[in-house]
């Protein structure tokens, strides 16, 4: 089957804007929005929307409805944007890329579903308009811009796993790379020199040179890796769901240098350089745990409550604040990263998962 691509008409795009509402669904309709402030974008899987948080006030100031308006009046229903998952920002901070697996992954990310088709959507980060939707042959997990912004990388969640690389200007397919089984998240190291693909069905992570598209290494991790999350300390932190561990990969050597036993299924991992802490969400308990690296290894420093289904974490640019999505609570917790206290809890859409920050 050939990939179908479609540019979405933005006339009549539903964007909602109102501060201080109880829930996204309560917000009144507004024709346009202007996101000219530091913003945290939260993608809501079940509500098929993006909540926009003004980071100066920590209030939900807009909601972008992920609706293909060209479907109205008997359009192509196969292009419905259903269950958007993770969200990324291009280097210019003008576009958002959203992976749309078409299935609820809030209870775990294991494997693609036979016959499921995925897609990715591109959204204008400044006015909320949907500028492009690309339908894929198979279920994917995320879509991420390359470090130079010229490409969009996504995965094909299948036993014969692949990475698909599209041109970010005309959305043509540029490259296909064979990786392990059921690849989930594809990410880039913070220095942009290596791409990492978590192969959930193989228990491996594939490292790829973004320039040459050559595979640099295939690293064995634990069971059911979901994502290799980049950090400023030159590491990638891999959350292994079934293994209930974090694998620590050194970007320079491309070796697994440590494995952290958690005792729970992780949802996400993020490193805070200010405190030299590794944060890991515990969805079942609705908590964030944190670890500190010592001379003898990683030591558990404690945990704090955020909300049911705690999932993704994004730190502000100065790393003083964190935004944590709570999938089962339809909320996002704003956290003081220095003392782990909850500054505010905001209601967003249903099943919020991915979050990205524009400052």
Buried (B, 14 or more C-beta within 10 A) or exposed (E): EEBBBBEBBBEEBBBBBBEEBEBBBEBEEBEEBEBEBBBBBBBBBBBBBBBBBBBEEBBBBBBBBBBBBBBEEEBEEEBBBBBBBBBBBBEEBEBBBBBBBBBBBBEBBBBBEEEBBBBBBBBBBBBBBBBBBBBBBBBBBBBBBBBEBEBBBBBBBBEEBBBBBBEBEEBEEBBEBEBBBBBBBBBBBBEBBBBBBBBBBBBBBBBBEBEEBEBBBBBEBBBBBBBBBBBEBBBBBBBBBBBBBBBBBBBEEBEBEBBBEBEBBBBBBBBBEEBEBBBBBBBBBBBBBBBEBEEEEBEBBEBBBBBBBBBBBBBBEEBEBBBBBBBBBBBBBBBEBEEBEBEEBBBBBBBBBBBBBBE
